[in-house]
């Protein structure tokens, strides 16, 4: 999958403006969402966060994200079920699971549900950054 860089004709100064890549980070823990949003922003991404399936699904249905980061479990359901629902209408946006579930069966289910990658928590930020770059840069 090749990434597309969107460049406007220019801003008020006449300089070209490059659109920041948009990432949706969905995790049930508020502190994890805040940390991820801050770190991804520092990496140059535009970040939207959600904390449940009910919050995440409408955001994905509106589209416009270059990559989705999903958790394995939410108070209102499982990440693999969310991934399947997303894949029913969007088979192009890369999905990366970032989850504490480290069993091979969990990883297999996530990848079979349509995710491109699975990273277990605790995680190395360098590994996450490399994974994101692999799919959207």
Residue pairs with C-beta under 8 A, 6 or more apart in sequence:
1 92
1 94
1 135
3 21
3 66
3 136
3 137
5 18
5 19
6 18
6 19
7 16
7 17
7 18
7 19
8 16
8 17
8 19
9 16
10 16
10 17
11 17
20 44
20 45
20 46
21 44
21 45
21 46
21 66
21 67
21 136
21 137
22 45
22 46
22 47
22 48
22 64
22 65
22 66
22 67
23 40
23 45
23 46
23 47
23 48
23 65
23 66
23 67
23 68
23 69
23 132
24 47
24 48
24 49
24 50
24 56
24 59
24 60
24 65
24 67
24 68
24 69
25 33
25 36
25 37
25 40
25 47
25 48
25 49
25 50
25 69
26 49
26 50
26 51
26 55
26 56
26 68
26 69
26 70
26 71
26 74
26 82
27 33
27 36
27 49
27 51
27 69
27 71
27 98
28 51
28 52
28 71
28 73
28 74
28 75
29 51
30 51
32 71
33 49
33 50
33 51
34 49
36 47
36 49
36 69
36 98
37 47
37 49
39 125
40 47
41 47
43 129
43 132
45 132
48 59
48 65
50 56
50 59
51 74
52 74
52 75
52 76
53 74
53 76
53 77
53 81
53 82
54 76
56 70
56 74
56 82
57 82
57 85
57 86
59 65
60 68
60 86
60 90
60 93
61 89
63 90
63 93
65 93
66 93
66 94
66 136
67 93
67 94
67 95
67 96
67 132
67 135
67 136
68 86
68 93
68 94
68 95
68 96
69 95
69 96
69 97
69 98
70 79
70 82
70 83
70 95
70 96
70 97
70 98
70 99
70 115
71 79
71 97
71 98
71 99
72 78
72 79
72 80
72 97
72 99
72 100
72 101
72 106
72 110
73 79
73 99
73 101
74 82
79 97
79 99
79 110
80 109
80 110
80 113
81 113
83 95
83 97
83 110
83 113
83 114
83 115
84 113
84 114
86 93
86 95
86 114
87 95
87 113
87 114
91 114
94 116
94 117
94 135
94 136
95 114
95 115
95 116
95 117
96 115
96 116
96 117
96 118
96 119
96 128
96 131
96 132
96 135
97 107
97 110
97 115
97 117
97 118
97 119
98 119
98 121
98 123
98 128
99 106
99 110
99 118
99 119
99 120
99 121
100 120
100 121
101 107
101 120
102 120
107 118
107 120
110 118
111 118
116 135
117 131
117 134
117 135
119 127
119 128
119 131
